[in-house]
Amino acid sequence: MGTLFARRLSGVLGYQYADEALINKINETQEVRDALAVNVEDENAPGFFERVAELANNRNFFKVALETCIYDLALKDDLVFVGGGAHIILETFPCLFTIQIVRSLRDRVKAIADEKRISYDEAFDLVKKRDKHKADFIRHYFDRDLFDPTMFHITINTSLVSVDDAVEMAVNQAGRAFKPADNSEASLFLKKRLMERRAQLVLFGLNLTHSGRITFEAQEGGTLIVHGVIGGNDEKEHVLSVLSNLPEVTRIEDRLKVEVLSRMLY
């Protein structure tokens, strides 16, 4: 029901529609591949795609890649996004309006049973399995509770409200929440977060994320401030050189310190 609602809402608003199908294609998206390939001359070089596939199984990489894709989508166009933790990734975005669609378990089970022509017991098991999968995803990548109602502006029960009425309610509420003056602030927010996430993807491509000691702060106008500690001057110069190749970066502000990075075993 949430997908049907979102598709109708995007049609009424004239927004683009996207959903969690994106999750299954993270390592194939051009946005992620471009950031990872910024330090290689040819992304078709031997080992590149193997490296991308390897990173796709890394929890931290996957989260950064997902954030990168969602920021990029939101920057390109007005968007209705379903699932995938987008409401958490964008929770500080100034033009965000979050909607939780709920429905009684009885109605959900009946709808699945009718759609798939299966028994009510099978439909019940499928609903529970889907809920668990989604809840586990949000808990694993964001350490949050999928069903926490405080993460949403409004909650609509489509067992009591028709989809058309729900869409009308959402359009009215979103219209009150958004102001034309928010557009420039929202665009700047997305550009800065996107630059920071692309820089993080570069570190994954350089295999420099294990230390967790390099962070980024994007500024208006394309300035990227690089904080943290790195193991040597040659490594530092290489990292800064690669980061400067990111298309949106116009200036690098170097705040990296060179120190010996020791590894300790316990």
Secondary structure, 3 states (H helix, E strand, C coil): CHHHHHHHHHHHHCCEEEEHHHHHHHHHCHHHHHHHHHHCCCCCCCCHHHHHHHHCCCHHHHHHHHHHHHHHHHHHCCEEEECCCHHHHCCCCCCCCCEEEECCHHHHHHHHHHHHCCCHHHHHHHHHHHHHHHHHHHHHHHCCCCCCHHHCCEEEECCCCCHHHHHHHHHHHHHHHCCCCHHHHHHHHHHHHHHHHHHHHHHHHCCCCCCCCEEEEEECCCEEEEEEEECCHHHHHHHHHHHCCCCCCCEEEEEEEECCCCCCCC
